[in-house]
Amino acid sequence: MKELHTGQLYWPTTRLNTKPYPALEEAATARIAIIGGGMSGVNCAYAFATAGLDTLLVERREISEGSTSANTGMLQYSNDTMLCDLIVQIGKANAQLFYRRCLQAVDELEQAAASLPESVGFKRRSSFYFASTEQDLPKLRKEYEALSEAGLHVEFWTSNDIVKHFPFRKPGAIVTHGDAEVNPFQFVNSLADAAVKAGARLHEHTDIVRHEPLPDGRHRLHTSSGFTIEADYIVCAVGYEPEELRGKLVKSSMNRSYSIATRTIPEPLLKQWHKQWLIWETARPYLYMRTTEDGRIIAGGLDERIEQPVHSEAIMKKRGEQLLGKIQALFPDWPLAIEYMWNATFGESQDNLPFIGEDPALPGVYYNLGYGGNGTIYSMIGARTILGMLQGEYTSHPFPFIGIRP
Ligand SMILES: Cc1cc2nc3c(=O)[nH]c(=O)nc-3n(C[C@H](O)[C@H](O)[C@H](O)COP(=O)(O)OP(=O)(O)OC[C@H]3O[C@@H](n4cnc5c(N)ncnc54)[C@H](O)[C@@H]3O)c2cc1C
């Protein structure tokens, strides 16, 4: 089992008394067995169970304890690859289709959040994507044109527009409307409870160690405790631990990203942050930041090409202070202090697109791997796409460029 994060996480402190689910302690059968109880697996369990499918989910840790709890919770349809670059990568029609599908996923996440009996911190927020340097401006303009042409609701803000709304000046920015924020820990735990109410069976502390394809086309999973699960379909929603995949089926790189949550900012000061939009930038790696319901700032960035989360207190502190310095540069009058600081593994595919779809060599085995900065959007697209595939809605993959590819 990999270590997915180190340090002190903020989100798990916002929902105490999460419901425990029993470990699997007998042989089980199901129509669909999902491996992984993070954002991707639980979105699937909820979608499948509410569609009336016999669903069983197993999680080797606890629900939402993987990278989901380290997530910043920014729900943005813009990808790590700008639309103007994605057009070059996969063609204009596919790139526009995919960006629009990502926007639709924000609506689907909103509907899922609204169906839950408790608040999970879901709020529609626009995003503010600023040019980190003057040199980035032409590219930002190009991206604005591409987003506008795709029919997305965007604005271009000049330097003068920015200073009228924020206490800082930047060369320019794109404002994208239609994004949102969520508390990923509350959302996934509440959605898991809702999936169970809809008929799904959930088992925590149940580690899948082997997958055995059966001669009749079904599948048998073996747990580390010696029990088996037989299912018609398997969904691997294993996040950044793709060991369940056949060898190196997907090509990904694992990095690590630093995050902090500040102490609460006084309400009158927070008003300087225009509409509490989600903020990110054109630099790579980028700074990403948002506010929380209790008035904190969560910021992340300083990504490093190292898989193992950091253990050194000194490095964590240094990176935390660097992130704090970046926030302070934007909001110079604020009394900022770090209250939570963590470091987490972060997976990216080579083409910055997720892996969603059926194993080309193992029919009935599906993957929902939302690798990338907007992994939550991808998790939802994965849940809906795989549900459509299971229900025979498609004759071929609706978005082949995110299918399981070498
Ligand atoms: C620092 C950071 C910030 C991020 N910020 C954002 C953001 O702002 N917006 C956004 O959309 N995305 C963001 N992401 C990405 C997002 O966190 C991920 O895309 C998402 O949480 C992945 O969910 P998941 O379910 O795929 O993975 P996980 O939450 O890791 O869930 C996978 C689960 O599978 C379980 N598992 C693995 N193998 C087995 C096995 N053999 N048997 C049983 N269980 C198994 C694991 O225990 C784990 O709980 C961020 C990620 C990081 C690290």
The ligand as an ORCA input file, in Angstrom:
! r2SCAN-3c Opt
* xyz 0 1
  C      -2.916     18.089     -3.609
  C      -3.999     17.732     -4.560
  C      -4.898     18.704     -4.957
  C      -5.906     18.378     -5.842
  N      -6.805     19.335     -6.159
  C      -7.817     19.049     -6.979
  C      -8.805     20.019     -7.252
  O      -8.769     21.149     -6.760
  N      -9.818     19.669     -8.075
  C      -9.910     18.419     -8.618
  O     -10.849     18.153     -9.372
  N      -8.984     17.471     -8.369
  C      -7.948     17.765     -7.563
  N      -7.022     16.815     -7.276
  C      -7.142     15.513     -7.896
  C      -8.119     14.667     -7.102
  O      -7.755     14.598     -5.760
  C      -8.118     13.311     -7.602
  O      -8.357     13.292     -8.973
  C      -9.233     12.504     -6.959
  O      -9.304     12.681     -5.603
  C      -8.952     11.133     -7.228
  O      -9.970     10.374     -6.662
  P      -9.801      8.848     -6.806
  O     -11.014      8.239     -6.270
  O      -9.438      8.538     -8.214
  O      -8.516      8.540     -5.929
  P      -8.421      8.265     -4.362
  O      -9.153      9.265     -3.572
  O      -7.001      8.045     -4.011
  O      -9.228      6.915     -4.225
  C      -8.722      5.671     -4.697
  C      -8.981      4.678     -3.597
  O      -8.688      3.388     -4.072
  C      -8.259      2.635     -2.948
  N      -7.549      1.472     -3.453
  C      -6.447      1.460     -4.241
  N      -6.077      0.201     -4.507
  C      -6.950     -0.614     -3.862
  C      -7.072     -2.020     -3.735
  N      -6.221     -2.861     -4.315
  N      -8.080     -2.536     -2.997
  C      -8.974     -1.689     -2.395
  N      -8.897     -0.332     -2.476
  C      -7.896      0.195     -3.203
  C      -7.370      3.606     -2.199
  O      -7.232      3.257     -0.855
  C      -8.099      4.933     -2.393
  O      -8.911      5.293     -1.298
  C      -5.992     17.091     -6.378
  C      -5.094     16.103     -5.975
  C      -4.101     16.412     -5.074
  C      -3.174     15.334     -4.656
*
